[in-house]
Amino acid sequence: MKKVFLFLTIGTYWIQAQQIKLPEANKDYDNYAYVKAIDIYEKVVKKGYKSTELFEKLANSYYLNGDYKKAVVYFDSLFSMGKPSNNEAYFKYSHCLKTLNRYKEADEMMSYYINIISKHTEKDKLKNYLNEIKNNSKDYIIQPTTISTRFSDYSPVYYNNRIYFTSAMDSASVIRLTHDWTGQNYTDIYIAKINKDTSLTYIGNFSKKVNTKYNESSAIFTKDGKTMYFTRNNFLNGKKGKSSNKSTFVKIYKATLQDGEWENITELPFNTNEASFAHPTLSPDERTLYFASDMKGTHGHSDIYSVIINTDGSFGTPTNLGNIINTYGRESFPSIDSNGNLYFASDGHLGLGGLDLFVAKINPDGSFEKPINLGDKINTSFDDFGITFIDLSTGFFSSNREGGKGSDDIYSFKEIICTKKISAILYDSTTNEPLNSTVINLFDINRNELAKTTTDENGFYEFSVDCNNLYLLQIQKKDFESIEIKINPKIEKEQFNLFLNREKIPLEVGTDLGKIFNISNIRFDLNKWNIRPEAETQIQKIIEVLKQYPKMTIDIRSHTDSRQTHQYNEILSQKRAQSTLEYIVKNGINKERLSAKGYGETQLLNNCTDGVKCSEEEHQQNRRSEFIITKVE
């Protein structure tokens, strides 16, 4: 599957069949002529010859063409005989094993490889990555498209109700040569129309001036349709460029539309002959170009870079997107959605096998968040790459998954949008009382705030969320411990209960439990002292604390306002304090731990004494109950 690799060389051999021998196959292998090398190696194997070098090169040849199932046969043989000459064989073997659902063995190989390259933080990720991928998986309708052929078709790009895609199909529009890497034709850019049902109708070859006898791929266009960028072998104006070791890699080119024809084809200034530059894509404001390259300084086999496009059309210096995006593996096929989020293919980030598609959301400063695997509906254990969007939920991508027409095929996708209401009732864990006015923040999994609300008088709150995403809920209330919980709408009940713990209560002699639990008054009927039902709820809070601390003792103090006579208020408050004590005893608390006293109007909190005109609110301040800790151990 040569489109995945940036090291696309032009190596057209016209060698006649010779006697089958390993030196010839090794020469083909060293010159990236993997299909020719495979043919000879297979014949040598059939004759009974075995060696670790033979199996390693044969496995690599299949791997580099994306034929993982055949590659795993020879990796099995290689590892049964001994160790490989290159430690990357562990990495490749891991990906190949996944195509056969041998995930345990695959993770063992990847763990061994990670140990070798001393990426110990990566090893920890092996424990839960499959569950994380499953949790991230959205629901899609995925359909094959009619433009796929028995050849390699890939890298669709949406523009102006058309798809521009890359294909090795047999076209009579240009002279065709066969690529020694894959055994298929060199690729060209083609066009298909998008129908109302998002099916595709083939239109034809894109441009005889852009397409040549060598590889062209990955075309993108500016919004005004006057400029395009694309990938091509190092070939311009009939001349083929070569590196210092005589290889011809790929470069990014620019063309402009003049009188309906694509003219002024030039290579971008940051290209070099010593590395590959491929798969360009533009930011929404068209001020930044992203691309893949294996230039000097790359973290792995290929990395994603960005480069500024200046107002005069010149280009800045390419910048590596760093190790948040790039790994020791391959990162390639970048694309940007209308919000500026980066989609790309990678086999270095942990995935299902082969290349997986990832998204990294853009931050306000232009940097990107940690990439998220697009999940097991888009990704498979084979190569999945080259995604493009019609809108944020519909588009196309390419894959060499099983069941296709050729080595790579183009598929359409449509996200199944699912919304669900998630609600809860918050309670005080000590008293089981609903908590109102509690602040609830909803975040996405990367801690971007999405919504904010407060609980109502019954402790209730509700959010509408996308079923396909994961969320974080952050719950905060004064005097209570804040909590944060992870929400997966797919498995979460539509409504559930949450309990908040109070912050550590200052349990010391003299503390008023009434203030801690906001019990300002135990209400009684006029001139009565029996406990009313609504008062029971308040007193239960005190009972729960006494049960939690069996050696605690308290003094129950009842106060009145200044209305009525001093003697009357003192008697009434004593009866109410005693009634409260008896209620607590009736609910399981030893009477020896309680005392009760009525203070009448002797400890007013304001100036509302006899004869002073006061509001009802001011009198209310004086009518109160206190539950003072007198002993605690």
Secondary structure, DSSP 8 states (H G I E B T S, - for coil): -GGG-S---------------HHHHHHHHHTT-HHHHHHHHHHHHHTT---HHHHHHHHHHHHTTT-HHHHHHHHHHHHHH---SSTHHHHHHHHHHHTTT-HHHHHHHHHHHHHHTT-HHHHHHTTTHHHHHHHH---EEEEE-TT--SSBEEEEEEETTEEEEEE----TTS---B-TTTSSB--EEEEEEE-TTS-EEEEEE--TTT--SS-EEEEEE-TTSSEEEEEEESEETTEE---TTS---EEEEEEEEETTEEEEEEE-TT--TTS-EEEEEE-TTSSEEEEEE--TT-SSSBEEEEEEB-TTS-B---EE--TTT--SSBEEEEEE-TT--EEEEESSS--SSSSEEEEE-B-TTS-B---EE--TTT--SS-EEEEEEEETTEEEEEE--TT-SSSBEEEEEEE---EEEEEEEEEETTT--B--S-EEEEEETT--EEEEEE--TTSEEEEEEETTS-EEEEEE-TTB--EEEEE-TTTS-SEEEEEE-B------TT-BHHHHTT-------TT--S--HHHHHHHHHHHHHHHHSTT-EEEEEEE--SSS-HHHHHHHHHHHHHHHHHHHHHTT--GGGEEEEEEETTT-SSS--TT----HHHHHHHSEEEEEEEE--
